[in-house]
Amino acid sequence: MGSTELAANYFKITQTEEKLRNDTTIDTEDKANQTHFEVGKKVRKTMLEISGKAPEDLPTPEKSIKQIEKEHKKLEDKNN
């Protein structure tokens, strides 16, 4: 997951949180889940409008975080 996708996910989470906090009509788990879905659709639409790329079409890093952490641990172990 690259920085653009991370930022989009974080933005979706923060905006959903704001909506849930400020909209007193969202009073069930189903409504909260629907709100999260709707906010996600808007974030996705905005990304498409701005960059022309959907989140699923963004490039993925060559290495996963777990791979990088494993390599980092090996280097630390080697240096100690």
Secondary structure, DSSP 8 states (H G I E B T S, - for coil): --HHHHHHHHHHHHHHHHHHHH-TT--SHHHHHHHHHHHHHHHHHHHHHHHS--GGGS---SS-HHHHHHHHHHHHHHH-
